[in-house]
């Protein structure tokens, strides 16, 4: 891979789901088919060794993008390029297996993502066996190394998942993700199910592993404080579309899109004791029947007639090259 080519490139990613009633029901009710656009022409790059974060309210399409990036779900349109190669155009099984080894995923729930019937050593060793990375006699040693790497004892490999706390289970999930020696990991809200004190431990571990192993992350979260700590660049999602993309400092110092500012106003602030918090106005519209023009205009205080009529194109602002989809953004 050349130094100028990002490890991960998402190009015009869209995911549309048919949510229609069965054919006979539609015929009797004289209804048309209904489609839900979960992801709408999303573009972003992730350079090697960096973290790109996706933030937005529930239902904005974050997890759907994550599943498409790792190949668990095929996009309706668009491409996922890994090292310049389209993930969904690979037909050779050997090449497909080699590509899958390079990408892994850490899921949101540490309770649901681990097989309760397997011992931890078998859970962590499964990717090694699946990709045939080591002889069977060396797998246990590799598992012990991974347990040590995530801050667990070697003897923990003999235990079952129910014998661990939530934070320890997420460490096991991280060790499993590392077992195939990946280059890229999608982290789908990996700390949202954990206590705040445990969250910081897991996030520090993930940052340390990124520095040590040169990992590239797509980090998905609704928590802006977590995003600020983890991300190099941030994409703000609203109804499946990226409305703002900027590097971390630019986004937090100068949020340009009204939706980004609304998210930040609603987030807890350390100096906000005794102050009246801004109430998030409105709710996310029905993704099946999106508003005309800019999808955010029913909740936006700056709405103009153009916002109701025309869908805003993405424009680039400032020397930081922040990308914003807003008619009224001028700087």
Order of alpha helices (4+ residues) and beta strands (2+ residues): beta-alpha-beta-beta-alpha-beta-beta-alpha-beta-alpha-alpha-alpha-beta-alpha-beta-alpha-beta-beta-alpha-alpha-alpha-beta-beta
